[in-house]
Amino acid sequence: MRDRPAVKSRASGRAAYSAARIGARVAALGREISRAYKGRRVDVVVTLDRGFIFAADLIREINTAVVCHFVREEVRDVEHSGHARREVFF
């Protein structure tokens, strides 16, 4: 995995997690998925706007057949009967 900057906290501007820590966890998830789906195909659904870089890193760590499905989400803040809520459409 390439050297990447650490993820910074919005509040403090300091690193919340180091790139090495994130990379190690992604590798561990890849191994776990590979074991759980050994010999089977894994279908990965990725949101284009927010998830594709994480998905690319994770997929590289999975050692079984992977098929990627890309979706684009649309998020709307709506008010219904006096209650605010967020609707997500794919």
C-alpha positions in Angstrom: 0.0 0.0 0.0 1.3 3.4 -0.9 2.2 6.0 1.8 -0.8 8.2 2.4 -1.4 11.0 4.8 -3.2 10.3 8.0 -6.9 11.0 8.4 -7.3 14.3 10.2 -10.0 15.3 12.7 -12.1 18.2 11.5 -12.3 19.7 14.9 -8.6 19.7 15.9 -6.9 19.3 12.5 -4.7 16.5 14.1 -4.5 13.0 12.8 -7.3 10.9 14.2 -5.9 7.7 12.7 -2.6 7.1 11.0 -2.4 5.8 7.4 -0.6 2.7 8.7 -3.4 2.0 11.2 -6.1 2.4 8.5 -4.1 0.2 6.1 -3.6 -2.5 8.7 -7.4 -2.6 9.4 -8.3 -2.7 5.7 -5.9 -5.6 5.2 -7.4 -7.4 8.2 -10.9 -6.9 6.8 -9.7 -8.2 3.4 -8.4 -11.4 5.1 -11.6 -11.9 7.1 -13.7 -11.5 4.0 -11.4 -13.8 2.0 -11.8 -16.5 4.7 -15.5 -16.1 5.0 -16.1 -16.3 1.2 -13.3 -18.7 0.2 -14.2 -20.2 -3.2 -17.2 -18.0 -3.6 -17.8 -14.7 -5.4 -18.1 -11.5 -3.4 -20.4 -8.8 -4.8 -19.2 -5.4 -3.5 -21.6 -2.4 -3.8 -19.8 0.9 -3.8 -21.2 4.4 -3.6 -19.4 6.5 -6.2 -19.4 9.8 -4.3 -17.9 8.5 -1.0 -16.8 4.9 -1.0 -14.8 4.1 -4.1 -11.3 4.7 -2.7 -11.9 2.7 0.4 -13.5 -0.1 -1.8 -10.5 -0.1 -4.1 -8.1 -0.6 -1.2 -10.3 -3.3 0.3 -10.8 -5.2 -2.9 -7.1 -5.4 -3.4 -6.9 -7.2 -0.1 -9.6 -9.8 -0.9 -8.3 -13.1 -2.3 -11.4 -14.4 -4.0 -13.5 -13.4 -7.0 -14.9 -9.9 -6.7 -17.6 -8.2 -8.7 -18.0 -4.5 -8.2 -21.4 -2.7 -8.5 -21.3 1.1 -8.5 -24.2 3.2 -7.4 -24.8 6.9 -7.0 -26.8 8.1 -4.1 -29.0 11.1 -3.9 -29.5 12.6 -0.4 -32.4 14.9 0.4 -33.3 16.6 3.6 -37.1 16.7 3.9 -39.7 17.7 6.5 -42.8 15.6 6.8 -45.5 16.2 9.4 -43.2 18.6 11.3 -40.3 16.1 11.5 -37.1 16.7 9.7 -35.4 13.6 8.2 -32.9 12.7 5.6 -33.8 10.4 2.7 -31.2 8.5 0.7 -32.0 7.2 -2.8 -29.9 4.8 -4.8 
